[in-house]
Structures are given as C-alpha cells and as structure tokens.
C-alpha cells in the first residue's frame, strides 16, 4: 500500500493529480515534498521496500507532530 503526505486543506489527490496537488502545496507555502525529504532517511543503498518503509515512518512522524496541518493518505 502506498502512502503520501498532504495538508488538510489541499483538495487534490497526490496519487491521481500530482501536478495540481504540488502547485497547491507550493503556492500555499507548505513545500511538503521538501519537508518529507528532510525527515525521511532514505538512501540509494537501501532497497526500494526499505526506502518506502522509511518514507512512511517519516510521514507518520510529521503527522504526529503536526496533526492540524498534515495528514497521511493511502492508496
């Protein structure tokens, strides 16, 4: 199951309409992709499964500390 980080006010689905989701996110000043990249400890030396698990861990951490701003969505 894939997961993604989004803000609670973003009306777009990052899975289905990434371009509109990203534009809304950047114009709103959130830079969620950059925030996630700073928190997730991914590496080319890890497997894809390990990197995906690390991204999900980072999303969970971001949502835990910012529940009024961010939410996790799954596909």
PyMOL Python script that loads the backbone (N, CA, C, O; Angstrom):
from pymol import cmd

cmd.read_pdbstr("""\
ATOM      1  N   UNK A   1       0.848  -1.176   0.000  1.00  0.00           N
ATOM      2  CA  UNK A   1       0.000   0.000   0.000  1.00  0.00           C
ATOM      3  C   UNK A   1       0.895   1.241   0.000  1.00  0.00           C
ATOM      4  O   UNK A   1       1.820   1.353   0.805  1.00  0.00           O
ATOM      5  N   UNK A   2       0.615   2.144  -0.889  1.00  0.00           N
ATOM      6  CA  UNK A   2       1.381   3.388  -0.983  1.00  0.00           C
ATOM      7  C   UNK A   2       0.756   4.435  -0.065  1.00  0.00           C
ATOM      8  O   UNK A   2      -0.456   4.443   0.152  1.00  0.00           O
ATOM      9  N   UNK A   3       1.593   5.308   0.465  1.00  0.00           N
ATOM     10  CA  UNK A   3       1.086   6.389   1.294  1.00  0.00           C
ATOM     11  C   UNK A   3       1.732   7.703   0.855  1.00  0.00           C
ATOM     12  O   UNK A   3       2.789   7.717   0.224  1.00  0.00           O
ATOM     13  N   UNK A   4       1.071   8.797   1.206  1.00  0.00           N
ATOM     14  CA  UNK A   4       1.563  10.118   0.838  1.00  0.00           C
ATOM     15  C   UNK A   4       1.234  11.096   1.949  1.00  0.00           C
ATOM     16  O   UNK A   4       0.318  10.879   2.742  1.00  0.00           O
ATOM     17  N   UNK A   5       1.990  12.161   1.990  1.00  0.00           N
ATOM     18  CA  UNK A   5       1.777  13.252   2.931  1.00  0.00           C
ATOM     19  C   UNK A   5       1.044  14.366   2.206  1.00  0.00           C
ATOM     20  O   UNK A   5       1.387  14.697   1.070  1.00  0.00           O
ATOM     21  N   UNK A   6       0.042  14.947   2.846  1.00  0.00           N
ATOM     22  CA  UNK A   6      -0.654  16.091   2.272  1.00  0.00           C
ATOM     23  C   UNK A   6      -1.101  17.002   3.400  1.00  0.00           C
ATOM     24  O   UNK A   6      -1.118  16.606   4.566  1.00  0.00           O
ATOM     25  N   UNK A   7      -1.457  18.205   3.046  1.00  0.00           N
ATOM     26  CA  UNK A   7      -2.007  19.126   4.031  1.00  0.00           C
ATOM     27  C   UNK A   7      -3.517  18.917   4.101  1.00  0.00           C
ATOM     28  O   UNK A   7      -4.136  18.460   3.140  1.00  0.00           O
ATOM     29  N   UNK A   8      -4.094  19.251   5.229  1.00  0.00           N
ATOM     30  CA  UNK A   8      -5.526  19.008   5.425  1.00  0.00           C
ATOM     31  C   UNK A   8      -6.383  19.869   4.502  1.00  0.00           C
ATOM     32  O   UNK A   8      -7.538  19.528   4.248  1.00  0.00           O
ATOM     33  N   UNK A   9      -5.844  20.976   3.997  1.00  0.00           N
ATOM     34  CA  UNK A   9      -6.631  21.866   3.144  1.00  0.00           C
ATOM     35  C   UNK A   9      -6.411  21.653   1.649  1.00  0.00           C
ATOM     36  O   UNK A   9      -7.047  22.323   0.836  1.00  0.00           O
ATOM     37  N   UNK A  10      -5.532  20.741   1.275  1.00  0.00           N
ATOM     38  CA  UNK A  10      -5.257  20.529  -0.142  1.00  0.00           C
ATOM     39  C   UNK A  10      -6.354  19.642  -0.735  1.00  0.00           C
ATOM     40  O   UNK A  10      -6.505  18.491  -0.326  1.00  0.00           O
ATOM     41  N   UNK A  11      -7.123  20.170  -1.699  1.00  0.00           N
ATOM     42  CA  UNK A  11      -8.243  19.392  -2.243  1.00  0.00           C
ATOM     43  C   UNK A  11      -7.835  18.351  -3.282  1.00  0.00           C
ATOM     44  O   UNK A  11      -8.670  17.560  -3.720  1.00  0.00           O
ATOM     45  N   UNK A  12      -6.576  18.340  -3.680  1.00  0.00           N
ATOM     46  CA  UNK A  12      -6.130  17.451  -4.752  1.00  0.00           C
ATOM     47  C   UNK A  12      -5.493  16.184  -4.198  1.00  0.00           C
ATOM     48  O   UNK A  12      -4.895  16.189  -3.122  1.00  0.00           O
ATOM     49  N   UNK A  13      -5.631  15.110  -4.946  1.00  0.00           N
ATOM     50  CA  UNK A  13      -5.075  13.807  -4.586  1.00  0.00           C
ATOM     51  C   UNK A  13      -3.673  13.698  -5.188  1.00  0.00           C
ATOM     52  O   UNK A  13      -3.523  13.745  -6.409  1.00  0.00           O
ATOM     53  N   UNK A  14      -2.648  13.553  -4.348  1.00  0.00           N
ATOM     54  CA  UNK A  14      -1.285  13.464  -4.896  1.00  0.00           C
ATOM     55  C   UNK A  14      -1.054  12.210  -5.738  1.00  0.00           C
ATOM     56  O   UNK A  14      -0.121  12.176  -6.540  1.00  0.00           O
ATOM     57  N   UNK A  15      -1.880  11.187  -5.572  1.00  0.00           N
ATOM     58  CA  UNK A  15      -1.757   9.985  -6.388  1.00  0.00           C
ATOM     59  C   UNK A  15      -2.379  10.193  -7.769  1.00  0.00           C
ATOM     60  O   UNK A  15      -1.799   9.800  -8.781  1.00  0.00           O
ATOM     61  N   UNK A  16      -3.553  10.808  -7.805  1.00  0.00           N
ATOM     62  CA  UNK A  16      -4.303  10.932  -9.048  1.00  0.00           C
ATOM     63  C   UNK A  16      -4.020  12.214  -9.823  1.00  0.00           C
ATOM     64  O   UNK A  16      -4.144  12.235 -11.047  1.00  0.00           O
ATOM     65  N   UNK A  17      -3.644  13.278  -9.128  1.00  0.00           N
ATOM     66  CA  UNK A  17      -3.461  14.579  -9.774  1.00  0.00           C
ATOM     67  C   UNK A  17      -2.280  15.314  -9.145  1.00  0.00           C
ATOM     68  O   UNK A  17      -2.434  16.390  -8.567  1.00  0.00           O
ATOM     69  N   UNK A  18      -1.108  14.715  -9.271  1.00  0.00           N
ATOM     70  CA  UNK A  18       0.068  15.243  -8.589  1.00  0.00           C
ATOM     71  C   UNK A  18       0.385  16.687  -8.973  1.00  0.00           C
ATOM     72  O   UNK A  18       0.727  17.490  -8.105  1.00  0.00           O
ATOM     73  N   UNK A  19       0.278  17.027 -10.242  1.00  0.00           N
ATOM     74  CA  UNK A  19       0.639  18.379 -10.668  1.00  0.00           C
ATOM     75  C   UNK A  19      -0.194  19.443  -9.961  1.00  0.00           C
ATOM     76  O   UNK A  19       0.352  20.431  -9.470  1.00  0.00           O
ATOM     77  N   UNK A  20      -1.505  19.251  -9.905  1.00  0.00           N
ATOM     78  CA  UNK A  20      -2.366  20.218  -9.212  1.00  0.00           C
ATOM     79  C   UNK A  20      -2.116  20.184  -7.709  1.00  0.00           C
ATOM     80  O   UNK A  20      -2.097  21.224  -7.049  1.00  0.00           O
ATOM     81  N   UNK A  21      -1.924  18.973  -7.171  1.00  0.00           N
ATOM     82  CA  UNK A  21      -1.617  18.853  -5.744  1.00  0.00           C
ATOM     83  C   UNK A  21      -0.334  19.613  -5.421  1.00  0.00           C
ATOM     84  O   UNK A  21      -0.292  20.365  -4.447  1.00  0.00           O
ATOM     85  N   UNK A  22       0.703  19.429  -6.219  1.00  0.00           N
ATOM     86  CA  UNK A  22       2.001  20.061  -5.983  1.00  0.00           C
ATOM     87  C   UNK A  22       1.903  21.583  -6.098  1.00  0.00           C
ATOM     88  O   UNK A  22       2.469  22.302  -5.274  1.00  0.00           O
ATOM     89  N   UNK A  23       1.197  22.076  -7.105  1.00  0.00           N
ATOM     90  CA  UNK A  23       1.035  23.515  -7.286  1.00  0.00           C
ATOM     91  C   UNK A  23       0.326  24.127  -6.081  1.00  0.00           C
ATOM     92  O   UNK A  23       0.759  25.159  -5.569  1.00  0.00           O
ATOM     93  N   UNK A  24      -0.755  23.504  -5.626  1.00  0.00           N
ATOM     94  CA  UNK A  24      -1.467  23.991  -4.446  1.00  0.00           C
ATOM     95  C   UNK A  24      -0.533  24.013  -3.239  1.00  0.00           C
ATOM     96  O   UNK A  24      -0.537  24.971  -2.465  1.00  0.00           O
ATOM     97  N   UNK A  25       0.255  22.976  -3.081  1.00  0.00           N
ATOM     98  CA  UNK A  25       1.172  22.845  -1.948  1.00  0.00           C
ATOM     99  C   UNK A  25       2.249  23.929  -1.975  1.00  0.00           C
ATOM    100  O   UNK A  25       2.539  24.539  -0.946  1.00  0.00           O
ATOM    101  N   UNK A  26       2.830  24.168  -3.120  1.00  0.00           N
ATOM    102  CA  UNK A  26       3.902  25.161  -3.240  1.00  0.00           C
ATOM    103  C   UNK A  26       3.352  26.575  -3.094  1.00  0.00           C
ATOM    104  O   UNK A  26       3.919  27.390  -2.365  1.00  0.00           O
ATOM    105  N   UNK A  27       2.253  26.870  -3.782  1.00  0.00           N
ATOM    106  CA  UNK A  27       1.652  28.211  -3.700  1.00  0.00           C
ATOM    107  C   UNK A  27       1.222  28.512  -2.257  1.00  0.00           C
ATOM    108  O   UNK A  27       1.306  29.654  -1.806  1.00  0.00           O
ATOM    109  N   UNK A  28       0.770  27.500  -1.552  1.00  0.00           N
ATOM    110  CA  UNK A  28       0.378  27.665  -0.153  1.00  0.00           C
ATOM    111  C   UNK A  28       1.552  27.815   0.794  1.00  0.00           C
ATOM    112  O   UNK A  28       1.363  28.098   1.977  1.00  0.00           O
ATOM    113  N   UNK A  29       2.777  27.627   0.283  1.00  0.00           N
ATOM    114  CA  UNK A  29       3.975  27.785   1.100  1.00  0.00           C
ATOM    115  C   UNK A  29       4.313  26.592   1.975  1.00  0.00           C
ATOM    116  O   UNK A  29       5.111  26.716   2.904  1.00  0.00           O
ATOM    117  N   UNK A  30       3.725  25.441   1.696  1.00  0.00           N
ATOM    118  CA  UNK A  30       3.960  24.275   2.540  1.00  0.00           C
ATOM    119  C   UNK A  30       5.259  23.533   2.203  1.00  0.00           C
ATOM    120  O   UNK A  30       6.005  23.159   3.108  1.00  0.00           O
ATOM    121  N   UNK A  31       5.531  23.320   0.933  1.00  0.00           N
ATOM    122  CA  UNK A  31       6.693  22.549   0.478  1.00  0.00           C
ATOM    123  C   UNK A  31       6.753  21.195   1.192  1.00  0.00           C
ATOM    124  O   UNK A  31       7.775  20.823   1.769  1.00  0.00           O
ATOM    125  N   UNK A  32       5.632  20.469   1.136  1.00  0.00           N
ATOM    126  CA  UNK A  32       5.538  19.180   1.818  1.00  0.00           C
ATOM    127  C   UNK A  32       6.567  18.168   1.325  1.00  0.00           C
ATOM    128  O   UNK A  32       7.085  17.377   2.115  1.00  0.00           O
ATOM    129  N   UNK A  33       6.867  18.185   0.031  1.00  0.00           N
ATOM    130  CA  UNK A  33       7.872  17.254  -0.503  1.00  0.00           C
ATOM    131  C   UNK A  33       9.243  17.531   0.108  1.00  0.00           C
ATOM    132  O   UNK A  33       9.963  16.603   0.477  1.00  0.00           O
ATOM    133  N   UNK A  34       9.593  18.785   0.211  1.00  0.00           N
ATOM    134  CA  UNK A  34      10.874  19.156   0.812  1.00  0.00           C
ATOM    135  C   UNK A  34      10.927  18.800   2.284  1.00  0.00           C
ATOM    136  O   UNK A  34      11.948  18.318   2.773  1.00  0.00           O
ATOM    137  N   UNK A  35       9.837  19.034   2.994  1.00  0.00           N
ATOM    138  CA  UNK A  35       9.752  18.699   4.415  1.00  0.00           C
ATOM    139  C   UNK A  35       9.922  17.195   4.601  1.00  0.00           C
ATOM    140  O   UNK A  35      10.684  16.753   5.461  1.00  0.00           O
ATOM    141  N   UNK A  36       9.214  16.416   3.799  1.00  0.00           N
ATOM    142  CA  UNK A  36       9.329  14.968   3.885  1.00  0.00           C
ATOM    143  C   UNK A  36      10.751  14.511   3.561  1.00  0.00           C
ATOM    144  O   UNK A  36      11.273  13.605   4.210  1.00  0.00           O
ATOM    145  N   UNK A  37      11.367  15.123   2.576  1.00  0.00           N
ATOM    146  CA  UNK A  37      12.742  14.756   2.202  1.00  0.00           C
ATOM    147  C   UNK A  37      13.725  15.029   3.338  1.00  0.00           C
ATOM    148  O   UNK A  37      14.704  14.300   3.496  1.00  0.00           O
ATOM    149  N   UNK A  38      13.476  16.065   4.125  1.00  0.00           N
ATOM    150  CA  UNK A  38      14.360  16.377   5.256  1.00  0.00           C
ATOM    151  C   UNK A  38      14.188  15.386   6.402  1.00  0.00           C
ATOM    152  O   UNK A  38      15.141  15.118   7.133  1.00  0.00           O
ATOM    153  N   UNK A  39      12.986  14.840   6.566  1.00  0.00           N
ATOM    154  CA  UNK A  39      12.706  13.943   7.695  1.00  0.00           C
ATOM    155  C   UNK A  39      13.029  12.486   7.371  1.00  0.00           C
ATOM    156  O   UNK A  39      13.513  11.752   8.232  1.00  0.00           O
ATOM    157  N   UNK A  40      12.766  12.072   6.149  1.00  0.00           N
ATOM    158  CA  UNK A  40      12.972  10.671   5.751  1.00  0.00           C
ATOM    159  C   UNK A  40      14.453  10.404   5.500  1.00  0.00           C
ATOM    160  O   UNK A  40      15.109  11.138   4.760  1.00  0.00           O
ATOM    161  N   UNK A  41      14.959   9.370   6.109  1.00  0.00           N
ATOM    162  CA  UNK A  41      16.363   8.972   5.939  1.00  0.00           C
ATOM    163  C   UNK A  41      16.472   7.898   4.862  1.00  0.00           C
ATOM    164  O   UNK A  41      16.772   6.739   5.148  1.00  0.00           O
ATOM    165  N   UNK A  42      16.225   8.303   3.625  1.00  0.00           N
ATOM    166  CA  UNK A  42      16.308   7.370   2.505  1.00  0.00           C
ATOM    167  C   UNK A  42      17.732   7.333   1.961  1.00  0.00           C
ATOM    168  O   UNK A  42      18.541   8.220   2.232  1.00  0.00           O
ATOM    169  N   UNK A  43      18.016   6.299   1.197  1.00  0.00           N
ATOM    170  CA  UNK A  43      19.367   6.127   0.665  1.00  0.00           C
ATOM    171  C   UNK A  43      19.330   5.231  -0.566  1.00  0.00           C
ATOM    172  O   UNK A  43      18.491   4.336  -0.668  1.00  0.00           O
ATOM    173  N   UNK A  44      20.224   5.471  -1.476  1.00  0.00           N
ATOM    174  CA  UNK A  44      20.368   4.589  -2.636  1.00  0.00           C
ATOM    175  C   UNK A  44      20.881   3.214  -2.217  1.00  0.00           C
ATOM    176  O   UNK A  44      20.743   2.241  -2.959  1.00  0.00           O
ATOM    177  N   UNK A  45      21.466   3.140  -1.040  1.00  0.00           N
ATOM    178  CA  UNK A  45      21.987   1.861  -0.555  1.00  0.00           C
ATOM    179  C   UNK A  45      20.893   0.979   0.059  1.00  0.00           C
ATOM    180  O   UNK A  45      21.125  -0.201   0.324  1.00  0.00           O
ATOM    181  N   UNK A  46      19.712   1.542   0.284  1.00  0.00           N
ATOM    182  CA  UNK A  46      18.593   0.773   0.811  1.00  0.00           C
ATOM    183  C   UNK A  46      17.781   0.198  -0.350  1.00  0.00           C
ATOM    184  O   UNK A  46      17.844   0.705  -1.470  1.00  0.00           O
ATOM    185  N   UNK A  47      17.032  -0.846  -0.080  1.00  0.00           N
ATOM    186  CA  UNK A  47      16.144  -1.396  -1.090  1.00  0.00           C
ATOM    187  C   UNK A  47      14.945  -0.469  -1.259  1.00  0.00           C
ATOM    188  O   UNK A  47      14.708   0.411  -0.431  1.00  0.00           O
ATOM    189  N   UNK A  48      14.200  -0.670  -2.325  1.00  0.00           N
ATOM    190  CA  UNK A  48      13.001   0.143  -2.538  1.00  0.00           C
ATOM    191  C   UNK A  48      12.016  -0.041  -1.381  1.00  0.00           C
ATOM    192  O   UNK A  48      11.400   0.921  -0.921  1.00  0.00           O
ATOM    193  N   UNK A  49      11.874  -1.274  -0.921  1.00  0.00           N
ATOM    194  CA  UNK A  49      10.966  -1.557   0.193  1.00  0.00           C
ATOM    195  C   UNK A  49      11.424  -0.849   1.470  1.00  0.00           C
ATOM    196  O   UNK A  49      10.602  -0.318   2.217  1.00  0.00           O
ATOM    197  N   UNK A  50      12.728  -0.843   1.717  1.00  0.00           N
ATOM    198  CA  UNK A  50      13.257  -0.158   2.899  1.00  0.00           C
ATOM    199  C   UNK A  50      13.040   1.352   2.798  1.00  0.00           C
ATOM    200  O   UNK A  50      12.682   1.996   3.783  1.00  0.00           O
ATOM    201  N   UNK A  51      13.253   1.909   1.619  1.00  0.00           N
ATOM    202  CA  UNK A  51      13.023   3.342   1.425  1.00  0.00           C
ATOM    203  C   UNK A  51      11.549   3.686   1.591  1.00  0.00           C
ATOM    204  O   UNK A  51      11.221   4.706   2.197  1.00  0.00           O
ATOM    205  N   UNK A  52      10.663   2.858   1.065  1.00  0.00           N
ATOM    206  CA  UNK A  52       9.225   3.109   1.208  1.00  0.00           C
ATOM    207  C   UNK A  52       8.807   3.037   2.680  1.00  0.00           C
ATOM    208  O   UNK A  52       7.990   3.838   3.133  1.00  0.00           O
ATOM    209  N   UNK A  53       9.359   2.093   3.415  1.00  0.00           N
ATOM    210  CA  UNK A  53       9.066   1.988   4.849  1.00  0.00           C
ATOM    211  C   UNK A  53       9.573   3.215   5.591  1.00  0.00           C
ATOM    212  O   UNK A  53       8.911   3.700   6.509  1.00  0.00           O
ATOM    213  N   UNK A  54      10.728   3.718   5.210  1.00  0.00           N
ATOM    214  CA  UNK A  54      11.286   4.911   5.848  1.00  0.00           C
ATOM    215  C   UNK A  54      10.447   6.144   5.526  1.00  0.00           C
ATOM    216  O   UNK A  54      10.242   6.999   6.388  1.00  0.00           O
ATOM    217  N   UNK A  55       9.970   6.238   4.306  1.00  0.00           N
ATOM    218  CA  UNK A  55       9.095   7.360   3.934  1.00  0.00           C
ATOM    219  C   UNK A  55       7.805   7.306   4.745  1.00  0.00           C
ATOM    220  O   UNK A  55       7.336   8.337   5.227  1.00  0.00           O
ATOM    221  N   UNK A  56       7.236   6.135   4.898  1.00  0.00           N
ATOM    222  CA  UNK A  56       6.019   6.015   5.696  1.00  0.00           C
ATOM    223  C   UNK A  56       6.283   6.374   7.156  1.00  0.00           C
ATOM    224  O   UNK A  56       5.454   7.026   7.792  1.00  0.00           O
ATOM    225  N   UNK A  57       7.419   5.958   7.686  1.00  0.00           N
ATOM    226  CA  UNK A  57       7.779   6.310   9.067  1.00  0.00           C
ATOM    227  C   UNK A  57       7.867   7.822   9.219  1.00  0.00           C
ATOM    228  O   UNK A  57       7.372   8.383  10.197  1.00  0.00           O
ATOM    229  N   UNK A  58       8.500   8.480   8.246  1.00  0.00           N
ATOM    230  CA  UNK A  58       8.654   9.934   8.282  1.00  0.00           C
ATOM    231  C   UNK A  58       7.290  10.630   8.180  1.00  0.00           C
ATOM    232  O   UNK A  58       7.041  11.614   8.877  1.00  0.00           O
ATOM    233  N   UNK A  59       6.422  10.126   7.325  1.00  0.00           N
ATOM    234  CA  UNK A  59       5.075  10.697   7.210  1.00  0.00           C
ATOM    235  C   UNK A  59       4.350  10.577   8.547  1.00  0.00           C
ATOM    236  O   UNK A  59       3.726  11.532   9.010  1.00  0.00           O
ATOM    237  N   UNK A  60       4.436   9.407   9.160  1.00  0.00           N
ATOM    238  CA  UNK A  60       3.791   9.207  10.462  1.00  0.00           C
ATOM    239  C   UNK A  60       4.332  10.182  11.503  1.00  0.00           C
ATOM    240  O   UNK A  60       3.571  10.698  12.321  1.00  0.00           O
ATOM    241  N   UNK A  61       5.628  10.436  11.478  1.00  0.00           N
ATOM    242  CA  UNK A  61       6.240  11.375  12.419  1.00  0.00           C
ATOM    243  C   UNK A  61       5.753  12.804  12.172  1.00  0.00           C
ATOM    244  O   UNK A  61       5.427  13.526  13.114  1.00  0.00           O
ATOM    245  N   UNK A  62       5.707  13.199  10.917  1.00  0.00           N
ATOM    246  CA  UNK A  62       5.248  14.550  10.565  1.00  0.00           C
ATOM    247  C   UNK A  62       3.803  14.745  11.018  1.00  0.00           C
ATOM    248  O   UNK A  62       3.469  15.777  11.600  1.00  0.00           O
ATOM    249  N   UNK A  63       2.951  13.766  10.754  1.00  0.00           N
ATOM    250  CA  UNK A  63       1.547  13.861  11.147  1.00  0.00           C
ATOM    251  C   UNK A  63       1.414  13.875  12.670  1.00  0.00           C
ATOM    252  O   UNK A  63       0.576  14.596  13.212  1.00  0.00           O
ATOM    253  N   UNK A  64       2.224  13.092  13.354  1.00  0.00           N
ATOM    254  CA  UNK A  64       2.182  13.047  14.815  1.00  0.00           C
ATOM    255  C   UNK A  64       2.464  14.421  15.414  1.00  0.00           C
ATOM    256  O   UNK A  64       1.794  14.833  16.362  1.00  0.00           O
ATOM    257  N   UNK A  65       3.446  15.129  14.872  1.00  0.00           N
ATOM    258  CA  UNK A  65       3.837  16.416  15.437  1.00  0.00           C
ATOM    259  C   UNK A  65       3.078  17.605  14.844  1.00  0.00           C
ATOM    260  O   UNK A  65       3.147  18.710  15.383  1.00  0.00           O
ATOM    261  N   UNK A  66       2.354  17.393  13.739  1.00  0.00           N
ATOM    262  CA  UNK A  66       1.606  18.475  13.081  1.00  0.00           C
ATOM    263  C   UNK A  66       0.221  17.998  12.646  1.00  0.00           C
ATOM    264  O   UNK A  66      -0.121  18.127  11.470  1.00  0.00           O
ATOM    265  N   UNK A  67      -0.584  17.454  13.555  1.00  0.00           N
ATOM    266  CA  UNK A  67      -1.858  16.838  13.154  1.00  0.00           C
ATOM    267  C   UNK A  67      -2.904  17.830  12.650  1.00  0.00           C
ATOM    268  O   UNK A  67      -3.847  17.423  11.971  1.00  0.00           O
ATOM    269  N   UNK A  68      -2.767  19.092  12.955  1.00  0.00           N
ATOM    270  CA  UNK A  68      -3.731  20.075  12.480  1.00  0.00           C
ATOM    271  C   UNK A  68      -3.396  20.576  11.080  1.00  0.00           C
ATOM    272  O   UNK A  68      -4.219  21.230  10.439  1.00  0.00           O
ATOM    273  N   UNK A  69      -2.194  20.271  10.606  1.00  0.00           N
ATOM    274  CA  UNK A  69      -1.758  20.747   9.295  1.00  0.00           C
ATOM    275  C   UNK A  69      -1.600  19.619   8.283  1.00  0.00           C
ATOM    276  O   UNK A  69      -1.962  19.783   7.118  1.00  0.00           O
ATOM    277  N   UNK A  70      -1.064  18.477   8.708  1.00  0.00           N
ATOM    278  CA  UNK A  70      -0.754  17.388   7.775  1.00  0.00           C
ATOM    279  C   UNK A  70      -1.595  16.156   8.051  1.00  0.00           C
ATOM    280  O   UNK A  70      -2.054  15.920   9.168  1.00  0.00           O
ATOM    281  N   UNK A  71      -1.781  15.375   6.987  1.00  0.00           N
ATOM    282  CA  UNK A  71      -2.438  14.073   7.147  1.00  0.00           C
ATOM    283  C   UNK A  71      -1.783  13.082   6.176  1.00  0.00           C
ATOM    284  O   UNK A  71      -1.167  13.455   5.177  1.00  0.00           O
ATOM    285  N   UNK A  72      -1.947  11.824   6.519  1.00  0.00           N
ATOM    286  CA  UNK A  72      -1.414  10.726   5.698  1.00  0.00           C
ATOM    287  C   UNK A  72      -2.580  10.145   4.912  1.00  0.00           C
ATOM    288  O   UNK A  72      -3.652   9.883   5.456  1.00  0.00           O
ATOM    289  N   UNK A  73      -2.342   9.948   3.613  1.00  0.00           N
ATOM    290  CA  UNK A  73      -3.353   9.285   2.794  1.00  0.00           C
ATOM    291  C   UNK A  73      -2.728   8.034   2.186  1.00  0.00           C
ATOM    292  O   UNK A  73      -1.520   7.978   1.955  1.00  0.00           O
ATOM    293  N   UNK A  74      -3.559   7.044   1.935  1.00  0.00           N
ATOM    294  CA  UNK A  74      -3.069   5.786   1.377  1.00  0.00           C
ATOM    295  C   UNK A  74      -3.826   5.443   0.121  1.00  0.00           C
ATOM    296  O   UNK A  74      -4.941   5.907  -0.119  1.00  0.00           O
ATOM    297  N   UNK A  75      -3.182   4.615  -0.671  1.00  0.00           N
ATOM    298  CA  UNK A  75      -3.777   4.164  -1.924  1.00  0.00           C
ATOM    299  C   UNK A  75      -3.677   2.663  -1.985  1.00  0.00           C
ATOM    300  O   UNK A  75      -4.118   2.054  -2.959  1.00  0.00           O
TER     301      UNK A  75
END
""", "prot")
cmd.dss("prot")
cmd.show_as("cartoon", "prot")
cmd.util.cbc("prot")
cmd.orient("prot")
